[in-house]
Amino acid sequence: MTSSSDIFVQLDDRVRLLSAALALTSYPAQAQARRPHGTHAHARTTRKQLITLADHEAVQMVQALLDEGASLEELFALALRDAADQPEGWNEKLNDFYAAGNLAAWWQSEAGWDKAISDLKEIFRNVQLVRFLQSYIGEINERLVFIPNLCYPTDQELGLRVGGDLVLIVPPRLAWGDSPPWPYDEDPAHVYRAVLAGYGRLLISEYLREHADVVAAAAEKPLPVGERFKAFHPVWEDQFINLFVSGMVAIYLEDHVSAAEANAFIMMERKTHGLEVLPGVISIFRRYAAERASGRYNGLADLIPHFGKQLKVANRITSL
């Protein structure tokens, strides 16, 4: 855990090992075809360093799971499970790949890992994310774990529930075009956005599952969101999750970073996701946190039945 923070920043060789195997699968080419981007130097050199192991059983095992439709979240969650819960041969094949690729020495020779850890510990110094999120979602018992990833996937943040931990595996922020990604310390606001979105999504998704009856009743009436946003998220639950997450990010940035960062985030959400209602969402959750502290609400389950109506009113007010 970082100094005076509730976010545990750490490396995990199981994550790095799976990332190295992933580097030799079809995934990197598919990711580039989906969204061309500059990758981290460590990711590129890892592929070159290990290319002679492209036919290794561990690589073929990971490729087979990808071909069967396994998501990256499922693969990395599998890597972090106890050995008893992993498929037969998983550890043996990956451990052999680890030895054959001399990965311990390879990672040790790459200074980027140590810099990532030191930069992130500084970014999270004095950050109390649990306290912030608890004021909206209630008691949080899970440990928040942040694992930097300089290898693959280079363009995707992964959020996982592993035992009593909420685990985020986060690459550095992508730059424009073929430029290499930005170092973590050059854009702390992006890191805050990543942790709020990642942990917030895991927490609110679980909360909605635990209050499925409240959600089902509220979902009978559509939320007053724009058509572009609705096209991205046609299901009521997904709409609420994304509104909640974006609201948490904007509020945290404004209160703990700067109004300029919050405004930039709001503008980007409008432009890329059609989230025109975000100012109204922010006003609702700010008022909710204050009224929950005063005892009007016991939790989000009390707000959810009225959220759509409140958002309609807030949209009118913020559009004046």
C-alpha positions in Angstrom: 0.0 0.0 0.0 1.3 3.5 -0.8 2.0 5.9 2.0 -1.3 7.2 3.5 -3.3 5.6 0.7 -5.8 2.7 0.5 -4.6 1.6 -2.9 -2.1 -1.3 -3.0 0.4 -0.8 -5.9 2.3 -3.9 -6.8 3.8 -6.1 -9.5 2.5 -9.6 -9.9 4.6 -12.1 -11.9 1.5 -14.1 -12.7 0.2 -11.1 -14.6 3.5 -10.4 -16.3 3.8 -14.1 -17.3 0.4 -14.2 -18.9 1.1 -10.9 -20.6 4.3 -12.3 -22.1 2.5 -15.4 -23.4 -0.3 -13.1 -24.8 2.4 -11.2 -26.7 3.0 -14.3 -28.9 -0.6 -15.0 -29.6 -2.8 -13.4 -32.3 -4.0 -10.8 -29.8 -1.5 -8.0 -30.5 -2.4 -8.0 -34.3 -6.1 -8.2 -33.6 -5.8 -5.2 -31.1 -4.0 -3.2 -33.8 -6.6 -4.0 -36.4 -9.3 -2.9 -34.0 -7.6 0.3 -33.0 -4.1 1.2 -34.3 -1.9 2.5 -31.6 1.7 2.9 -30.5 2.7 0.3 -28.0 5.1 0.4 -25.0 8.7 -0.4 -25.9 8.7 -3.2 -23.4 5.7 -4.9 -25.1 7.4 -4.7 -28.5 10.7 -6.0 -27.3 9.1 -8.8 -25.3 7.6 -10.1 -28.6 11.1 -10.0 -30.2 12.8 -11.5 -27.2 10.4 -14.5 -27.0 9.6 -15.0 -30.7 11.4 -18.4 -30.8 8.8 -19.6 -28.2 5.8 -18.8 -30.4 4.9 -22.5 -30.6 5.4 -23.2 -26.9 2.5 -25.2 -25.2 1.7 -22.2 -22.9 1.3 -19.9 -25.8 -0.9 -22.4 -27.6 -3.0 -22.9 -24.5 -3.6 -19.2 -24.2 -4.4 -19.0 -27.9 -6.9 -21.8 -27.7 -8.7 -20.0 -24.9 -8.8 -16.8 -26.9 -10.1 -18.8 -29.9 -12.9 -20.3 -27.7 -14.0 -16.7 -26.9 -12.4 -16.2 -23.5 -12.2 -12.6 -22.5 -9.0 -11.0 -21.3 -10.7 -10.5 -17.9 -11.4 -14.2 -17.7 -7.8 -15.1 -18.7 -6.2 -12.8 -16.1 -8.6 -13.8 -13.4 -7.7 -17.4 -14.2 -4.0 -16.5 -13.8 -4.6 -15.0 -10.4 -6.7 -17.9 -9.0 -5.4 -20.5 -6.6 -3.7 -23.4 -8.3 -6.6 -25.7 -7.3 -9.0 -23.6 -9.3 -7.0 -23.5 -12.5 -7.2 -25.9 -15.5 -5.0 -29.0 -15.6 -1.6 -28.1 -16.9 -2.0 -24.4 -16.6 0.7 -23.8 -14.1 3.1 -26.4 -15.5 2.9 -25.0 -19.0 3.3 -21.4 -18.0 6.1 -22.2 -15.5 8.0 -24.0 -18.3 7.4 -20.9 -20.5 8.7 -18.7 -17.7 11.9 -20.8 -17.5 12.4 -21.2 -21.2 12.1 -17.5 -21.8 14.4 -16.6 -18.8 11.7 -14.1 -17.9 13.0 -13.4 -14.4 16.2 -12.0 -15.8 14.3 -10.2 -18.6 12.0 -8.4 -16.3 14.9 -7.5 -14.0 16.8 -5.9 -16.9 13.8 -3.7 -17.9 13.9 -0.5 -15.8 10.4 0.5 -16.8 8.8 -1.8 -14.2 10.5 -0.1 -11.2 9.8 3.3 -12.6 6.1 2.4 -13.0 5.8 1.3 -9.4 7.6 4.4 -8.0 5.6 6.8 -10.2 2.3 5.2 -9.2 3.1 5.2 -5.5 3.8 8.9 -5.7 0.6 9.5 -7.7 -1.5 7.7 -5.1 0.2 9.3 -2.1 -2.5 10.4 0.3 -5.3 9.2 -2.0 -8.2 7.7 0.0 -10.4 6.2 -2.7 -12.3 3.9 -0.4 -13.5 6.8 1.8 -14.6 8.7 -1.3 -16.5 5.8 -2.9 -18.1 4.7 0.4 -19.9 8.1 0.7 -21.8 7.0 -2.4 -22.0 3.2 -2.5 -21.7 2.2 1.2 -19.2 0.0 3.0 -16.4 -1.4 1.0 -14.6 -4.5 2.4 -12.5 -5.4 -0.6 -8.8 -4.5 -0.9 -8.0 -2.2 -3.9 -5.0 -3.6 -5.8 -3.4 -1.7 -8.8 -1.1 -3.6 -11.1 0.7 -1.7 -13.8 1.1 -3.4 -17.1 3.8 -2.5 -19.7 3.1 -5.6 -21.8 -0.1 -6.8 -23.3 -2.9 -5.8 -23.4 -1.5 -2.3 -24.2 -4.8 -0.7 -25.0 -7.2 -2.1 -22.4 -7.7 -1.7 -18.6 -8.9 -4.8 -16.9 -11.0 -4.9 -13.7 -11.2 -8.2 -11.8 -12.7 -9.6 -8.6 -10.1 -12.1 -7.1 -11.0 -13.4 -3.7 -11.3 -10.4 -1.4 -9.5 -8.1 -3.8 -10.6 -5.7 -6.5 -7.7 -5.8 -9.0 -7.0 -3.3 -11.8 -4.5 -4.1 -14.5 -3.7 -0.9 -16.2 -1.4 0.0 -19.1 0.0 3.6 -19.5 -2.2 6.0 -21.3 -2.2 5.7 -25.1 -0.8 8.6 -27.1 -1.9 9.7 -30.5 -1.2 7.6 -33.6 2.1 5.7 -33.5 3.6 7.6 -30.6 4.5 5.5 -27.5 2.2 5.7 -24.5 2.7 8.4 -21.9 4.5 7.4 -18.7 2.2 7.1 -15.7 3.6 10.2 -14.0 3.0 12.5 -17.0 -0.8 12.2 -16.6 -1.9 11.5 -13.0 -5.5 12.6 -13.8 -5.7 9.7 -16.3 -4.6 7.3 -13.6 -7.3 8.7 -11.2 -9.8 8.2 -14.0 -8.7 4.7 -14.5 -9.0 3.7 -10.8 -12.3 5.4 -10.3 -13.8 3.9 -13.4 -12.4 0.4 -12.7 -13.1 0.1 -9.1 -16.4 2.0 -9.4 -17.6 -0.3 -12.2 -16.8 -3.4 -10.1 -18.5 -2.1 -7.0 -21.7 -0.7 -8.6 -22.2 -3.8 -10.8 -22.1 -5.9 -7.7 -24.4 -3.5 -5.8 -27.0 -3.7 -8.6 -26.9 -7.5 -8.6 -27.5 -7.4 -4.9 -30.5 -5.1 -5.3 -31.9 -6.8 -8.5 -35.5 -6.3 -7.4 -35.0 -2.5 -7.0 -33.3 -2.3 -10.3 -36.0 -4.4 -12.1 -38.7 -2.0 -10.9 -36.8 1.1 -11.8 -35.9 -0.3 -15.2 -39.6 -0.3 -16.2 -39.2 3.4 -17.0 -36.5 4.4 -19.4 -33.8 6.8 -18.3 -33.8 10.3 -20.0 -30.6 9.8 -21.9 -29.7 10.8 -25.4 -29.9 8.4 -28.4 -26.1 8.2 -28.9 -25.6 7.2 -25.3 -28.5 4.7 -25.6 -27.0 3.2 -28.7 -23.8 2.5 -26.7 -25.7 1.2 -23.7 -29.2 0.0 -24.6 -29.8 -1.8 -21.3 -31.0 0.2 -18.2 -28.5 -1.4 -15.9 -25.6 -0.6 -18.2 -26.8 3.0 -18.6 -26.9 3.4 -14.8 -23.5 1.8 -14.3 -21.9 4.1 -16.9 -23.7 7.2 -15.5 -22.6 6.3 -12.0 -19.0 5.7 -13.0 -18.7 8.9 -15.1 -20.3 10.9 -12.3 -17.7 9.5 -9.8 -14.8 10.4 -12.0 -16.0 13.9 -12.7 -16.7 14.6 -9.0 -13.4 13.3 -7.8 -11.4 15.2 -10.5 -13.2 18.4 -9.6 -12.8 18.0 -5.8 -9.3 16.5 -5.7 -7.5 17.5 -8.9 -8.9 20.6 -10.6 -12.0 22.0 -12.2 -10.1 22.1 -15.5 -9.5 18.3 -15.4 -13.1 17.7 -14.5 -14.4 19.9 -17.3 -12.1 18.2 -19.8 -13.4 14.8 -18.8 -17.0 16.0 -19.1 -16.4 17.4 -22.5 -14.7 14.2 -23.7 -17.6 12.0 -22.4 -20.0 14.2 -24.3 -17.9 14.0 -27.5 -17.0 10.3 -27.4 -20.0 8.7 -25.7 -22.9 11.1 -26.2 -23.1 11.7 -22.4 -24.9 15.0 -22.6 -26.7 14.3 -19.3 -23.4 14.1 -17.3 -23.8 17.6 -15.6 -27.2 16.5 -14.3 -25.8 13.2 -13.1 -23.1 15.0 -11.2 -25.7 17.3 -9.5 -27.8 14.3 -8.4 -24.9 12.4 -6.9 -23.5 15.4 -5.1 -26.9 16.0 -3.5 -27.3 12.3 -2.8 -24.0 12.2 -0.9 -24.9 15.2 1.2 -28.4 13.9 2.0 -27.1 10.4 2.7 -24.7 11.9 5.3 -27.7 13.7 6.9 -29.7 10.5 7.1 -32.3 11.0 4.3 -30.9 8.0 2.3 -29.7 4.7 3.7 -28.0 3.8 0.4 -28.3 3.9 -3.4 -31.2 1.5 -3.3 -33.3 4.4 -1.9 -32.2 6.7 -4.7 -32.5 4.3 -7.7 -36.3 4.3 -7.9 -36.3 8.1 -8.2 -33.1 8.5 -10.3 -34.8 8.8 -13.6 -37.2 11.5 -12.5 -34.5 13.4 -10.7 -32.3 13.2 -13.9 -35.1 14.6 -16.0 -35.4 17.6 -13.7 -31.6 18.0 -13.4 -31.3 17.9 -17.2 -33.7 20.8 -17.5 -31.9 22.9 -14.8 -28.4 22.3 -16.2 -29.4 23.1 -19.7 -30.7 26.6 -18.7 
